[in-house]
Amino acid sequence: MTKFVFVTGGVVSSLGKGIASASLAAILESRGLKVTLIKLDPYINVDPGTMSPFQHGEVFVTDDGAETDLDLGHYERFIETRMKKSNNFTTGKIYQSVLEKERRGDYLGKTVQVIPHVTNEIQEYIQRGAGIGTPDAVDVAICEIGGTVGDIESLPFLEAVRQLSLKLGPNNAAFVHLTYLPWIATAGELKTKPTQHTVQELRKIGIQPDALLCRAERKVPAEEREKISLFTNVPEWGVISMWDVDTIYKVPRMLHEQGLDGLICDKLRLNTPPTSLKRWDALVHETEHPQGQVRVAMVGKYVDLSDSYKSVNEALRHAGMQSHVRVKIDHIDSETITPEGVASLGQYDAILVPGGFGQRGVEGKICTAQYAREHQVPYLGICLGMQVATIEYARHVAGLTGANSTEFDPATPHPVIALINEWKDADGSIQTRDANSDLGGTMRLGAQSSDVAKGTLAHSIYGDVVTERHRHRYEANVNYLDQLRQAGLVISALTQREHLTEIVELPQNVHPWYVGVQFHPEFKSTPWAGHPLFNAFIKAAIAHQQAQKAASATPAAAEATHAEASV
């Protein structure tokens, strides 16, 4: 029987419920349990697909084409189980489903109410995410409930999991509450009162937490833990300190050493082998003992919010670990890049242009791609980053003056990037769209395969076939591919049915490492092996750095030789 752990948050948002949930899952997985994670988001949007990155942060995409919360990225980076559409749902999705049932007459004319109809729907979605009744059923499903306790938005979710825990029985469900202890400098102490209040709110609606994860900038002293225990009715061993750390990969050991996994296993009556965190220790050791450093310029639109590029940041760090270097990422607003100031990118070992939508900052990205191409700097373009590289090449090498994407200039004389109206989805179904289609859910989404041309840089990275996840609406225009090829651009991967461009590159006798990909490789990177594309990119950055050092050292050596000869 599947057991459940419900993770809630209190006091303030952005405490790290996703990391805490993923870390607990990782520890339980290391005990030999099959674990999955489910994220419940309280907003009314059906999914985050149409939300601004400034509002939501990154939109993570699963193999089966779901646009989901960025926490699912943490889940996939921490545990072996791959996430699906069923691992993330919103209040909007629940109400959409309930209203569809009501319109069909599934409720047989009853008055549709929050209790029981909405809460029952939430429970059904949770059970579906856990794979109950299917071969994919797990031992433990960890359900992270978005928002903070006390918010009106998350009340239906909290009520639903309270009801579900009652139905499951006392040894089949556990509650973990993440809370915040602020440090008041003038008082010189951590304050426990906000934690007391948020647990009070939980208990008012009938939920008694089994464990408290107390977030603070420093370890919570024993005296405060005892005080929290008395006021919250949580045993002292269940009051667990979560202090700030310099890498998220330290969190599993932090929680294990304070007995969280043991507490959960006792509560759920799970008899397992002991925890083994050797690979996590090795990971932390690698992050703390790099043998060098490379600097990567990430030129994007949403640099004011680091969560917008969470998976890309992590993928670069993973690749750095594989090459034993620390990757220092400088996020640069593409609106600040101009032809006059683009030379400032020369200080970096590599340049990356990530995905994005809309016209703002696009010319800065095109300028960036041109600089990387002309100055032999390793370049990786992802999604829009590939499209701007194509536009730049069309304009400045292929002679297609005014080339652009129809997303940015519908009247462009050379639409080298345009809206595709038909494609074959991962499940074999044919999807269509046009300029009037809804924005949400009408992109090319999820894992799709394409053939890779032999003898290319892409082939040395991926082999014959590449399967990666997509999230985009515009594509390289097939009508311009021959002209671009004649001008020297290598189209190294095409989809098998539509012959849509998946990877472009420059020949290695022209540029050491210049690649653009239409898909999002960052979604499949893990700290254990990195990702082959990012691994190759960081190796190219190291090679460029070494070449630059050698070039700068040569004149100095020549000068020294000349001085010796003069003497």
N, C-alpha and C positions, 0 to 999 in steps of 0.2 A: 504493500500500500504506500502511495506517495504521501510524504509528510511535507508540511509547509512551515516556512519561516517568513513572517511579515515584518518588513522593515519600515518604520515610520520616522519622520523628522520633526523636530520642534525648535522653537525660538526664532531661528532665522533660516533662510534658504542657503544653498551653496555650501553646506557643511561637508559634503562629500558622502552622501548616502550611497551613490553609485559605486564609489571606491570601496566603501565599507561592505556593501553587499557583495561585490565581486571578490573582495578579499576573503570574506567568510565562505563564499562558494569555493574558492581556491583551496582553502584549508580542508573543507569537507571532501572535496575531490581528491586531495592527497591522502585521505583516509580510505580511498577505494569506493566512494559513493558516486553514483551517477546524479549529477546536479544540473539544474537549469535555473535561469533567472527571468523574471517577468517584471516589466516596468509599467506601472499604472500612472498615467499623466492626467491631471485634473482639468486641463484646459478644454475649451469647447471645439477647437479645431479638430477635424477628423484625424489628421496626422500633421506632423510639422512641415510637410512638403511645401506649403505656400508661405511659411513664416520667414521673416527676415532673420538672418544670422545674428543681428544685434538683439533680437528678441529672444531667440531660442538657442543660439550657438549652432554647432554643427548638426546637420541631418545625416544620420548614419543609415546606410543602405545594406540590407541583407541579401543573401543569394536569391531568395524568392521574390525580391523586388519591393520589399516594404521600406517606406521612408519612416525612420524611427528616431527616437531620442538618442542623443549622443552617449548616454549611459550604456546602451547596448554595445557600443564600441569597447568600453571598459570590460564588459562581460566577456566579449570574445577574446580580448587580450589576456584575460586572467584565467579562463577555463577552456577546456577542450570542446565543449558543446557549442555548436553553431546556432546562432539566433535565427528565428523565423518571423513571419508576419504575426504569428500568435504570441510572440514574446513581448509585444508592446501594444497597448491600446489606450485611447483617451476617453474622456467623458463624452466628447463629440461622437466618437465611434459607437459608444454604448447607446446614446440617445438615437443615433441614426438607425441602429439595429432594432431598438425597441419600437420606433415609429414605423419602420418597414413591417414589423410583425403586426402592429396595430392596423395598418392599412390593409394587410392581407386578411385580417380577421382571425389571426392566430389566438387572440385573447378572448374570442367568442363573445364579443360585445361587452366585456367587463370594463369598468373604469380603470384606466392605466395609471398606476401610482408609483412613486419612488420606492416605497416598500409595499408589495414585494417585487414588483416587476423589474424596476431598474436594478435593485440590489441582486436579484436572481440572475439577471443578465451579466452583471459584473462577475458573479461567482462562476457562471458558465464559461466566460472568457478566461478566467484564472485557471480553471480545470483543463480547458483546451490548451492553454500555454504550457501546462505541466504534462501534457500528453496522456492524460488519464483515459483509459479504455483503448489505447493504441499501443503498438509495439515500442513507441518512443517514450513511454511513461518512465519517469525518473524516480529516484529514491527520495530526493529532496528538491522542492521548488522554493526558491527564495523570491518573494514578491516585494518589490520596492514600491512604496506608495509616494508619488510625487507631492509637492507642496509641503506645508507645515501644519501640524495639528492646531486646530482652532480656526483655520481658514474655512469659509463656507463651501469653497469649491471641492475640497477633498472629503467632505462629510459622507457623501454616498459611498465612496470607496471604503472609508473606515467602518461604516456600518455594515457593508457587505462582508468585509473580512472578519468582523466580529461575529456575524451570523455563521460564516463558514467555519470559523474555529469552534463554535458551539456544536455544529453538525459533525465535525471531524472527531471531536472528543479531546480530552485534556493532554494526551500524549502524542497527538498527531499535528499539533500546531504550536508554534512559539512566536512570541513578539519581541522584537529588538527595536529600541527607540534611540535614535541619534539626537543628541541635544548639545547645547552650547554653554560653556562656562566662560563668561567674559572676565578678562583681567583688568581690574580697576587700578591704575597706576598710583593714584593719590591715596588709595586705601592700602595698596601693597598686597592685594590678595585676589584670589579667584572668587567670583560670586556664584553661589549655588541657587539663588532664588529663582532665576529664569527656568532652570531645570525643574525645580519643585513645581512651578506653575504649569509647565507644559505636561508633566506627568499627571497633574491634577485634571487637566483637560482630557487627557486620554482616559483616565479612570471614570470621569463623568459619563463617558459614552460606553462604558462597560469593558474597556480594555486595560488589563494589567500587564505592563511589560515584564518579561522574564529577564531581560538584560538592558542596561543603559550604556550606550557608548558616548562618553563625555568628551566632546571636542574642545580643545583648548590649545593655546600657544605653548603650554608647558605641561609637564606631568601633573596630574591631580594628586595632591598630598593625601595620605591615608586618613587624616582627620576629616577632610572634606568628603571623601568617599563614604566614610561612616555616617556623616551628617546626611548626605544625599540618600543613603540607604534607609535611614530612619524615616525621612520625610516622604519617600516614594514607595515604600513597601517592597523594595527590591533587595534581595540579600546582598550583603557587602561584596561577595565574590562575583556578583552580577553587575556591579558598578565598575565599568572598564574605562580606563583612560586612553584617549586617542589624541596625542599631542602632534604638533606640526613636525613633519619630516621633510627632508630634502628630495626624496624620491618616493613615488607612490608604491614602489615595489618593496618597501620596508613594512608596509601595513600588515600583510598576512602574518609575518612573524610577531609583530607587535600584539596583534589580537590573540594569536596562539599562546604566547607566553603568559598572557593574563587569563587563559583558560576559557575563552569564548567558545571554541569548538567543543571542548569537553562539556561545558554547560548545556549547549544545544543538543549534543548527542544524549546526555542524561535526560533532558526534558522530553526528547522525542523517542527515547528508548531505542537508540541505535547502537548496536554492538559492532565496532569497527576496529581494524588494525590501528596502531599509533600513527600520528601525523608525521609525514616526512617533508621537510621544507628545504631540502638540499639545493634544489634547482633555484629556489628563490634566493637563498644565500649566495649562490654563484652569480646570480643576476645583480644583486646589490654590490657584490665585490667588483664586478665588471664596471658598474656605473661609477664606483668610487676610485678606481685605479686605472684611468685611461692612460694610454701611452702617447697621446697627442691630442690635438684639437684642430677641427676644421670649422670655418665660418661659412654659413649658407645664408644668402639673402633670399627671403621669401617675399616676393612682391605681389601683394594682394589688395583687396578692397576693404576687408573687414578686420584690419589689424588692431583696431581699438578693443576688440574682444578676442582674447586668445582662444576661447572655446570654439570659435568659428572654424579653426583649423586644427582641432584637437587630434584627429587621427593622423594628419600629415606630420604634425609635430612629433607624435609618438613614433611614427614610421621612420622618421629621420634618426631619432634617438636609438631605435632598435638597430638600424643599419650601422650606426656609429659603434654600438656594442660589438657587432660582428667583426668590425675592423679595428676594434680596440682604441677608438678615438671618441672624445667628447664632441658632440655636434652643437655648436653655438648658432642659434637661429636668430637672425635679426629680421623682424617683421617690418616691411617698408610699405607705406601707403602708395599705391600705384599712381594716385593723383599728384604726388610730389615728383614723379619721374618725368623729366623733360629732356628734349634733345641737348639742351645746354648743360644739364646737370647729371646726365646719365653716366658720365665717366666715374662718378662716385662708386659705382658698382664694381669697379676694378679692384677694390680692396678685398673682395670676397673670393673664396675658393670654388664656389659653385652658386648657381642661381636657379631658383624654383619659382614658377608661376602657378598657383593653385587654381581651382575651379571658382566659378562665380557667375552671376547673372547681371544683366543691365549694362547700360552704356558707360556709366560713371567709371573713370579710371582706366578705360580700355586702351586709349592711346598711350598711356604710360606703360602698360603691359607690352604693347607692340614695340615701343621704344626699347624696352628691356630685352625682348627677344632678339631684336636687331643687334643690340650691343653684345649679347652673349654669342651670337653667330659670328659677328665680325671680329671679336677679340678672343675667340677660341676658349671662352669660359664654359665649363660644363653646364648644360642647361637641361632641366626637366620641366616640361609643361604638362599639367594635368587638366583634362577636360577643356575649359576655356583657355588654359595655358597652351594646349595643343592648337586650338583654333587661332589664337593670336599669332603663334609661330607660323601657321599656314598663311594667314593674312599678310604678315610681314614679308614672308618669302615671295608671295604673289606680287606684292607692290614693288619690292626693291630688287628682286632677282629675275622673276618671270616677266617683268614689264607690264603687269596688269594694273595700270594706274587707277587709283580709287577703289581697289579691291577691298571688300569688307564683308561682314556678316549681315544678313537681312535683319538680324535681331537689333543691330545698331544703326543700320541705314537701309531701310526697305527699298530705296531707289538707287542703290549702288550699281554702277555699270558692270561690276564683276562680282557677283555674289558667290564667292568661293566657299562661304559657309552659309547654309540655308536650312529651312525647316523641312525635315523629312516627313512624308505623310503616311508611310506604311513600313512596318518592320515585323519580323518574326520574333515573338517573345521566347523566354527561356523554356516555357512549357509547350512550345510548338504552335500556340495560337497567333493569329495575325492581328496586330494592333494598328489602328489608324488614327490620324488626327489631322487637324488643319489649324489655321491661324485663329479660328474662333473657338477652339477646344478649351475646356476648363484647364486652368493652370495645374491644379492638383491632380496627381495621378495620371497625367498624360505624357509623362516623359518616357524615354527608353530607360527602363529600370531593371535592376537585378543582374544576375550572372548570365553572361552570354559568351560564346566561343567565337574565335576567329582564327584563320590560318595565317601563319607567320612565314614570310619569304626566307628561303635559305640564303646564307651568306650575309645576312644583315646583323647589325648590333642587337636588334630585338631577338633574333633567332639564338644568338649566343646567350641571351638572358632567359628566354622562355622555352626554347625548343620549337617544335612544329606547330603547336596549338597553344593559344593563350585563352584562358577563361577568367574574366574579371567582372567586377560589378560596375554597373552604369547608373548615371543619373544626369541626363541631359535632354534638351529639346531640339537643339540645332546640331547639324552634322556637316562634315566636309562635303561640298557639292561634287557628286560623281562626274559631272560634266566638265570639270576643270582639272581632273586628276592627270590626264595625259599632258596638258600644258605644263603642269607643275613638275611632272616627271621629266619632261624634256628640258626643263630649266635646272634639273639636278636634284630635286627633292625626292627622297626615297619613301615610297608608301610601303612600309614593311609588314603591315597586317591589315587584312580586310575581313569583314564578316562573310560567312559562308553563303548566305542567301542573297542579301541585298548588295553585297560588295561595298559596304560602308567602311570608311577609313577608321581604323582603330589605333594605328601607330604610324607616325611619320618620323623620319630621322635624316641626318646628313651623312654622306659617306665618310668613313673614318679617315680617308686621305684628304678630306676637306676640313673636317672638324673632329677633334678627339672624342667628344661625347655630346651629342645634341639630339634629344629625343622628346617627342610630344606624344601623349597617349590620350585617347578620347575617354577612356574609362577612369575609374578611381582605385588605383592599386592600394592606396593607404588603408582601405577597409579590410584588407586581408593580412596586414602585417601583424606579427606577434613578437614579443620580446625574446622568444626562444630561438627563432631562426631568422628574424627580420623578414624582409620581402626581397625577392631576387632583383627587382627593378631598383628599389631604394639602395640595396646593398651595392649594386653596380654604380649607382650615382655617387655614393659616398666614396667608393674606391676611385672614381674619376676625380672627385674633389681632392683627395689625398695626392693623386698623381699630378694634378694641376698645381697644388701647393708646392710640391717638391720641385717641379719644373721651374716655377717662379723663383724659388729659393736658389736653385742652381744658376738661373739666369742672372739674378742679382749678385750672386757671389763671384761670377766669372770676371767682371770688370775689376772688382777689388783684388782678386788674385793676380790679374794681369798687371795692375798698378803696383802691387807689392814686388812682383818679379822685375818690373822696370826700375823700381827704386833700388833694388839689390844690385842690378846691373850697373846703375849709375855710380854707386858707391865703389 
